[in-house]
Structures are given as structure tokens and as C-alpha cells.
């Protein structure tokens, strides 16, 4: 499955994935693959399981989908410098 990260609490090492109108899907740091935390708004791929009457994400990994800016979610390089106006 694929969805977007809705919330991530670094102090609790867990968060929620968007379920498009249904109950949020719980995600824990222990279930992340190749990353240590998630950022809100990134697209992830995962397996969905039911645990204690909750939806829980397992084997969660970053997706190669492009975000709303048209950039790849796995792009961890520095942001390009953009000239601005000082006021």
C-alpha cells in the first residue's frame, strides 16, 4: 500500500499514516526500513496489519513517488539557493 505520513512524533518514535477518511494507520520506528524517522507529507509504501483492533503499518519504506513540488522524496541533498529580497 502507499499513503502519506500524517504525523510523526520523534520523542515517541511513532506516528500516523493517512487512511483517506478511515482510521489513521499507526507506524512505529521499529517498523521502518532504511530510515530512522519520517517527515510529514512524504509518501511511504508499507504492509497494513490489524493489531489490537488498530491498523498498524509494517515494513514501511520511503516511496519513489514525487512530492507536490515535483521532487523525489528520497532526495536528501541540500536545497538549491534561491535569491530573495531583503527588507
The first five atom37 places (N, CA, C, CB, O) and aatype in JSON, in Angstrom:
{
  "aatype": [20, 20, 20, 20, 20, 20, 20, 20, 20, 20, 20, 20, 20, 20, 20, 20, 20, 20, 20, 20, 20, 20, 20, 20, 20, 20, 20, 20, 20, 20, 20, 20, 20, 20, 20, 20, 20, 20, 20, 20, 20, 20, 20, 20, 20, 20, 20, 20, 20, 20, 20, 20, 20, 20, 20, 20, 20, 20, 20, 20, 20, 20, 20, 20, 20, 20, 20, 20, 20, 20, 20, 20, 20, 20, 20, 20, 20, 20, 20, 20, 20, 20, 20, 20, 20, 20, 20],
  "atom_mask": [
    [1, 1, 1, 1, 1],
    [1, 1, 1, 1, 1],
    [1, 1, 1, 1, 1],
    [1, 1, 1, 1, 1],
    [1, 1, 1, 1, 1],
    [1, 1, 1, 1, 1],
    [1, 1, 1, 1, 1],
    [1, 1, 1, 1, 1],
    [1, 1, 1, 1, 1],
    [1, 1, 1, 1, 1],
    [1, 1, 1, 1, 1],
    [1, 1, 1, 1, 1],
    [1, 1, 1, 1, 1],
    [1, 1, 1, 1, 1],
    [1, 1, 1, 1, 1],
    [1, 1, 1, 1, 1],
    [1, 1, 1, 1, 1],
    [1, 1, 1, 1, 1],
    [1, 1, 1, 1, 1],
    [1, 1, 1, 1, 1],
    [1, 1, 1, 1, 1],
    [1, 1, 1, 1, 1],
    [1, 1, 1, 1, 1],
    [1, 1, 1, 1, 1],
    [1, 1, 1, 1, 1],
    [1, 1, 1, 1, 1],
    [1, 1, 1, 1, 1],
    [1, 1, 1, 1, 1],
    [1, 1, 1, 1, 1],
    [1, 1, 1, 1, 1],
    [1, 1, 1, 1, 1],
    [1, 1, 1, 1, 1],
    [1, 1, 1, 1, 1],
    [1, 1, 1, 1, 1],
    [1, 1, 1, 1, 1],
    [1, 1, 1, 1, 1],
    [1, 1, 1, 1, 1],
    [1, 1, 1, 1, 1],
    [1, 1, 1, 1, 1],
    [1, 1, 1, 1, 1],
    [1, 1, 1, 1, 1],
    [1, 1, 1, 1, 1],
    [1, 1, 1, 1, 1],
    [1, 1, 1, 1, 1],
    [1, 1, 1, 1, 1],
    [1, 1, 1, 1, 1],
    [1, 1, 1, 1, 1],
    [1, 1, 1, 1, 1],
    [1, 1, 1, 1, 1],
    [1, 1, 1, 1, 1],
    [1, 1, 1, 1, 1],
    [1, 1, 1, 1, 1],
    [1, 1, 1, 1, 1],
    [1, 1, 1, 1, 1],
    [1, 1, 1, 1, 1],
    [1, 1, 1, 1, 1],
    [1, 1, 1, 1, 1],
    [1, 1, 1, 1, 1],
    [1, 1, 1, 1, 1],
    [1, 1, 1, 1, 1],
    [1, 1, 1, 1, 1],
    [1, 1, 1, 1, 1],
    [1, 1, 1, 1, 1],
    [1, 1, 1, 1, 1],
    [1, 1, 1, 1, 1],
    [1, 1, 1, 1, 1],
    [1, 1, 1, 1, 1],
    [1, 1, 1, 1, 1],
    [1, 1, 1, 1, 1],
    [1, 1, 1, 1, 1],
    [1, 1, 1, 1, 1],
    [1, 1, 1, 1, 1],
    [1, 1, 1, 1, 1],
    [1, 1, 1, 1, 1],
    [1, 1, 1, 1, 1],
    [1, 1, 1, 1, 1],
    [1, 1, 1, 1, 1],
    [1, 1, 1, 1, 1],
    [1, 1, 1, 1, 1],
    [1, 1, 1, 1, 1],
    [1, 1, 1, 1, 1],
    [1, 1, 1, 1, 1],
    [1, 1, 1, 1, 1],
    [1, 1, 1, 1, 1],
    [1, 1, 1, 1, 1],
    [1, 1, 1, 1, 1],
    [1, 1, 1, 1, 1]
  ],
  "atom_positions": [
    [[0.84, -1.18, 0.0], [0.0, 0.0, 0.0], [0.89, 1.24, 0.0], [-0.96, 0.0, 1.22], [2.06, 1.17, 0.36]],
    [[0.32, 2.35, -0.4], [1.0, 3.64, -0.38], [0.1, 4.69, 0.24], [1.43, 4.07, -1.8], [-1.11, 4.7, 0.03]],
    [[0.71, 5.57, 1.0], [-0.01, 6.71, 1.56], [0.99, 7.76, 2.0], [-0.92, 6.28, 2.73], [2.19, 7.63, 1.78]],
    [[0.47, 8.81, 2.63], [1.29, 9.94, 3.07], [1.39, 9.94, 4.59], [0.69, 11.28, 2.56], [0.45, 9.56, 5.28]],
    [[2.55, 10.37, 5.09], [2.74, 10.49, 6.54], [1.93, 11.67, 7.04], [4.26, 10.66, 6.89], [2.09, 12.8, 6.57]],
    [[1.05, 11.41, 8.01], [0.17, 12.44, 8.55], [0.81, 13.14, 9.74], [-1.18, 11.83, 8.95], [0.77, 14.37, 9.84]],
    [[1.4, 12.36, 10.65], [2.06, 12.91, 11.85], [3.24, 12.02, 12.2], [1.07, 13.02, 13.05], [3.21, 10.81, 11.95]],
    [[4.29, 12.62, 12.78], [5.42, 11.85, 13.3], [5.9, 12.51, 14.57], [6.58, 11.74, 12.25], [6.16, 13.72, 14.58]],
    [[6.0, 11.73, 15.65], [6.44, 12.23, 16.96], [7.81, 11.65, 17.24], [5.41, 11.84, 18.1], [7.94, 10.48, 17.59]],
    [[8.87, 12.47, 17.07], [10.24, 11.97, 17.26], [10.48, 11.53, 18.7], [11.25, 13.05, 16.88], [11.23, 10.59, 18.94]],
    [[9.84, 12.2, 19.66], [10.03, 11.84, 21.06], [9.38, 10.5, 21.4], [9.47, 12.92, 21.96], [9.79, 9.85, 22.37]],
    [[8.39, 10.08, 20.63], [7.7, 8.8, 20.87], [8.11, 7.72, 19.87], [6.19, 9.01, 20.82], [7.69, 6.57, 19.99]],
    [[8.94, 8.09, 18.87], [9.37, 7.16, 17.82], [8.18, 6.47, 17.16], [10.31, 6.11, 18.39], [8.22, 5.27, 16.88]],
    [[7.13, 7.24, 16.9], [5.95, 6.69, 16.23], [5.15, 7.82, 15.6], [5.07, 5.88, 17.23], [5.43, 9.0, 15.81]],
    [[4.15, 7.42, 14.82], [3.32, 8.42, 14.18], [2.12, 7.79, 13.52], [4.12, 9.19, 13.17], [1.73, 6.67, 13.84]],
    [[1.52, 8.54, 12.58], [0.31, 8.07, 11.91], [0.42, 8.3, 10.41], [-0.93, 8.79, 12.47], [1.0, 9.28, 9.95]],
    [[-0.16, 7.38, 9.66], [-0.26, 7.5, 8.21], [-1.7, 7.81, 7.86], [0.23, 6.21, 7.5], [-2.62, 7.36, 8.53]],
    [[-1.88, 8.58, 6.8], [-3.22, 8.96, 6.35], [-3.94, 7.75, 5.77], [-3.13, 10.08, 5.31], [-3.34, 6.96, 5.04]],
    [[-5.22, 7.6, 6.09], [-6.01, 6.48, 5.59], [-7.21, 6.97, 4.79], [-6.48, 5.59, 6.76], [-8.22, 6.27, 4.69]],
    [[-7.12, 8.15, 4.21], [-8.14, 8.71, 3.32], [-9.57, 8.56, 3.86], [-8.06, 8.04, 1.98], [-10.42, 7.94, 3.23]],
    [[-9.81, 9.14, 5.01], [-11.16, 9.13, 5.58], [-11.4, 8.04, 6.6], [-12.15, 9.01, 4.5], [-12.35, 8.15, 7.39]],
    [[-10.59, 7.0, 6.62], [-10.73, 5.92, 7.6], [-9.88, 6.22, 8.82], [-10.33, 4.57, 6.98], [-9.28, 7.29, 8.93]],
    [[-9.81, 5.27, 9.75], [-8.96, 5.47, 10.94], [-7.49, 5.52, 10.53], [-9.19, 4.33, 11.97], [-7.06, 4.78, 9.66]],
    [[-6.73, 6.4, 11.17], [-5.31, 6.53, 10.86], [-4.58, 5.21, 11.1], [-4.67, 7.64, 11.71], [-5.0, 4.38, 11.91]],
    [[-3.47, 5.03, 10.38], [-2.67, 3.82, 10.49], [-1.45, 4.14, 11.36], [-2.23, 3.28, 9.07], [-0.72, 5.09, 11.07]],
    [[-1.24, 3.38, 12.41], [-0.14, 3.59, 13.35], [1.16, 3.08, 12.71], [-0.42, 2.87, 14.7], [1.18, 2.0, 12.11]],
    [[2.23, 3.85, 12.86], [3.55, 3.42, 12.39], [4.56, 3.65, 13.51], [3.98, 4.18, 11.08], [4.54, 4.69, 14.17]],
    [[5.45, 2.67, 13.72], [6.47, 2.76, 14.78], [7.86, 2.71, 14.15], [6.3, 1.61, 15.81], [8.05, 2.14, 13.08]],
    [[8.82, 3.32, 14.83], [10.19, 3.36, 14.34], [10.73, 1.96, 14.06], [11.1, 4.08, 15.35], [11.47, 1.76, 13.1]],
    [[10.37, 0.99, 14.87], [10.85, -0.38, 14.7], [10.41, -1.0, 13.38], [10.36, -1.25, 15.85], [11.02, -1.96, 12.91]],
    [[9.36, -0.46, 12.76], [8.84, -0.99, 11.51], [9.36, -0.23, 10.28], [7.34, -0.96, 11.53], [8.95, -0.53, 9.16]],
    [[10.25, 0.75, 10.48], [10.81, 1.5, 9.36], [11.97, 0.73, 8.74], [11.27, 2.89, 9.82], [12.78, 0.13, 9.45]],
    [[12.05, 0.76, 7.41], [13.12, 0.11, 6.67], [14.0, 1.18, 6.05], [12.55, -0.87, 5.58], [13.5, 2.04, 5.31]],
    [[15.29, 1.15, 6.33], [16.27, 2.08, 5.75], [16.07, 3.54, 6.13], [16.24, 1.97, 4.26], [16.49, 4.42, 5.39]],
    [[15.44, 3.82, 7.25], [15.35, 5.19, 7.75], [15.09, 5.14, 9.26], [14.23, 5.99, 7.01], [14.69, 4.11, 9.8]],
    [[15.32, 6.27, 9.93], [15.2, 6.35, 11.37], [13.94, 7.09, 11.83], [16.42, 7.01, 11.95], [13.5, 6.92, 12.97]],
    [[13.37, 7.92, 10.96], [12.16, 8.67, 11.28], [11.48, 9.05, 9.98], [12.48, 9.93, 12.15], [12.04, 8.87, 8.9]],
    [[10.27, 9.59, 10.08], [9.51, 10.02, 8.9], [9.19, 11.5, 8.99], [8.21, 9.2, 8.75], [9.06, 12.05, 10.08]],
    [[9.07, 12.13, 7.84], [8.67, 13.54, 7.77], [7.22, 13.61, 7.3], [9.6, 14.35, 6.82], [6.79, 12.83, 6.45]],
    [[6.48, 14.53, 7.87], [5.09, 14.73, 7.47], [5.03, 15.11, 5.99], [4.42, 15.83, 8.34], [5.79, 15.96, 5.53]],
    [[4.12, 14.46, 5.26], [3.93, 14.78, 3.86], [4.64, 13.86, 2.89], [4.37, 16.14, 3.61], [4.33, 13.87, 1.69]],
    [[5.6, 13.04, 3.38], [6.29, 12.12, 2.47], [5.42, 10.91, 2.17], [7.63, 11.67, 3.06], [4.63, 10.48, 3.01]],
    [[5.58, 10.36, 0.98], [4.84, 9.16, 0.59], [5.64, 7.93, 0.98], [4.55, 9.16, -0.94], [6.85, 7.85, 0.75]],
    [[4.96, 6.96, 1.59], [5.61, 5.72, 2.02], [4.85, 4.5, 1.47], [5.68, 5.65, 3.56], [3.67, 4.58, 1.16]],
    [[5.57, 3.4, 1.36], [4.99, 2.11, 1.0], [5.05, 1.24, 2.24], [5.74, 1.44, -0.23], [6.01, 1.33, 3.01]],
    [[4.04, 0.39, 2.45], [4.01, -0.41, 3.67], [3.04, -1.57, 3.52], [3.61, 0.46, 4.87], [2.27, -1.65, 2.57]],
    [[3.11, -2.48, 4.49], [2.12, -3.55, 4.64], [1.21, -3.17, 5.79], [2.8, -4.95, 4.88], [1.69, -2.72, 6.83]],
    [[-0.08, -3.34, 5.62], [-1.04, -2.97, 6.66], [-1.53, -4.21, 7.39], [-2.23, -2.2, 6.05], [-1.93, -5.19, 6.76]],
    [[-1.49, -4.19, 8.73], [-1.93, -5.3, 9.57], [-2.9, -4.8, 10.63], [-0.71, -6.0, 10.23], [-2.92, -3.61, 10.95]],
    [[-3.71, -5.69, 11.16], [-4.61, -5.35, 12.26], [-4.01, -5.91, 13.54], [-6.05, -5.92, 12.03], [-3.67, -7.09, 13.63]],
    [[-3.88, -5.03, 14.55], [-3.3, -5.42, 15.83], [-4.1, -4.74, 16.94], [-1.78, -5.03, 15.91], [-4.17, -3.51, 16.98]],
    [[-4.69, -5.5, 17.81], [-5.5, -4.96, 18.91], [-6.55, -3.97, 18.39], [-4.6, -4.26, 19.94], [-6.71, -2.88, 18.95]],
    [[-7.24, -4.33, 17.35], [-8.31, -3.55, 16.73], [-7.82, -2.2, 16.2], [-9.41, -3.33, 17.73], [-8.6, -1.25, 16.11]],
    [[-6.52, -2.11, 15.84], [-5.95, -0.91, 15.21], [-5.28, -1.33, 13.91], [-4.94, -0.19, 16.17], [-4.85, -2.47, 13.76]],
    [[-5.19, -0.4, 12.98], [-4.41, -0.64, 11.77], [-2.97, -0.24, 12.05], [-4.99, 0.16, 10.55], [-2.69, 0.85, 12.53]],
    [[-2.04, -1.16, 11.74], [-0.62, -0.94, 12.02], [0.18, -1.16, 10.73], [-0.12, -1.89, 13.15], [-0.05, -2.13, 10.01]],
    [[1.11, -0.25, 10.45], [1.96, -0.36, 9.27], [3.21, -1.15, 9.61], [2.34, 1.04, 8.73], [3.82, -0.95, 10.66]],
    [[3.59, -2.06, 8.72], [4.81, -2.86, 8.86], [5.64, -2.71, 7.59], [4.47, -4.37, 9.14], [5.1, -2.41, 6.52]],
    [[6.94, -2.92, 7.7], [7.86, -2.84, 6.56], [7.67, -1.52, 5.81], [7.65, -4.03, 5.6], [7.47, -1.51, 4.59]],
    [[7.73, -0.42, 6.55], [7.49, 0.91, 5.99], [8.78, 1.43, 5.36], [6.98, 1.88, 7.1], [9.83, 1.47, 6.0]],
    [[8.68, 1.83, 4.1], [9.83, 2.4, 3.4], [9.4, 3.6, 2.59], [10.5, 1.34, 2.5], [8.24, 3.72, 2.19]],
    [[10.36, 4.5, 2.34], [10.07, 5.67, 1.53], [9.75, 5.25, 0.11], [11.25, 6.66, 1.54], [10.37, 4.33, -0.43]],
    [[8.78, 5.91, -0.47], [8.37, 5.62, -1.83], [9.19, 6.46, -2.81], [6.87, 5.88, -2.02], [9.72, 7.5, -2.44]],
    [[9.28, 6.01, -4.04], [9.97, 6.78, -5.08], [9.04, 7.78, -5.75], [10.56, 5.86, -6.12], [9.43, 8.42, -6.73]],
    [[7.82, 7.92, -5.24], [6.86, 8.87, -5.81], [7.39, 10.28, -5.63], [5.47, 8.72, -5.14], [8.12, 10.57, -4.68]],
    [[7.01, 11.16, -6.53], [7.41, 12.57, -6.42], [6.4, 13.31, -5.56], [7.52, 13.23, -7.83], [5.2, 13.02, -5.58]],
    [[6.91, 14.27, -4.79], [6.02, 15.05, -3.93], [5.36, 16.16, -4.72], [6.79, 15.63, -2.73], [5.54, 16.23, -5.94]],
    [[4.61, 17.03, -4.08], [3.86, 18.07, -4.76], [4.76, 19.09, -5.46], [2.96, 18.78, -3.78], [4.31, 19.79, -6.37]],
    [[6.03, 19.2, -5.05], [6.97, 20.11, -5.69], [7.6, 19.49, -6.93], [8.06, 20.53, -4.71], [8.38, 20.15, -7.62]],
    [[7.28, 18.22, -7.23], [7.85, 17.54, -8.38], [9.22, 16.96, -8.11], [7.93, 18.47, -9.53], [9.91, 16.52, -9.03]],
    [[9.64, 16.96, -6.83], [10.95, 16.41, -6.48], [10.78, 15.04, -5.87], [11.7, 17.34, -5.52], [9.75, 14.75, -5.25]],
    [[11.77, 14.2, -6.04], [11.76, 12.85, -5.5], [11.86, 12.9, -3.98], [12.9, 12.01, -6.09], [12.65, 13.67, -3.45]],
    [[11.07, 12.09, -3.27], [11.09, 12.06, -1.8], [12.42, 11.6, -1.23], [9.99, 11.16, -1.3], [12.74, 11.94, -0.1]],
    [[13.2, 10.83, -1.98], [14.48, 10.31, -1.48], [15.62, 11.29, -1.7], [14.8, 9.0, -2.15], [16.76, 10.96, -1.39]],
    [[15.35, 12.46, -2.21], [16.39, 13.46, -2.44], [16.78, 14.07, -1.11], [15.91, 14.55, -3.44], [16.05, 14.89, -0.56]],
    [[17.94, 13.68, -0.58], [18.38, 14.18, 0.72], [19.48, 15.24, 0.58], [18.88, 13.03, 1.59], [20.05, 15.66, 1.58]],
    [[19.78, 15.67, -0.65], [20.82, 16.66, -0.88], [20.39, 18.03, -0.4], [21.17, 16.71, -2.35], [19.25, 18.23, 0.01]],
    [[21.34, 18.98, -0.45], [20.99, 20.33, 0.01], [19.99, 20.98, -0.95], [22.25, 21.21, 0.13], [19.97, 20.7, -2.14]],
    [[19.18, 21.87, -0.39], [18.21, 22.59, -1.2], [18.96, 23.64, -2.02], [17.1, 23.24, -0.31], [19.93, 24.22, -1.54]],
    [[18.51, 23.89, -3.24], [19.2, 24.91, -4.05], [18.98, 26.29, -3.45], [18.71, 24.88, -5.51], [17.93, 26.58, -2.88]],
    [[20.01, 27.15, -3.59], [19.9, 28.5, -3.07], [19.01, 29.32, -3.99], [21.28, 29.15, -2.93], [19.17, 29.29, -5.21]],
    [[18.1, 30.05, -3.41], [17.21, 30.93, -4.18], [17.37, 32.35, -3.7], [15.72, 30.49, -4.06], [17.32, 32.62, -2.5]],
    [[17.58, 33.26, -4.64], [17.75, 34.66, -4.29], [16.44, 35.23, -3.76], [18.25, 35.46, -5.5], [15.37, 34.89, -4.27]],
    [[16.52, 36.07, -2.77], [15.34, 36.69, -2.2], [15.54, 38.19, -2.07], [15.02, 36.08, -0.85], [16.56, 38.73, -2.48]],
    [[14.58, 38.82, -1.52], [14.63, 40.27, -1.32], [14.75, 40.53, 0.16], [13.38, 40.98, -1.9], [13.94, 40.05, 0.95]],
    [[15.79, 41.29, 0.55], [15.93, 41.64, 1.96], [15.11, 42.89, 2.23], [17.43, 41.86, 2.35], [15.13, 43.84, 1.45]],
    [[14.4, 42.87, 3.35], [13.63, 44.06, 3.7], [14.09, 44.6, 5.01], [12.14, 43.75, 3.75], [13.55, 45.61, 5.48]]
  ]
}
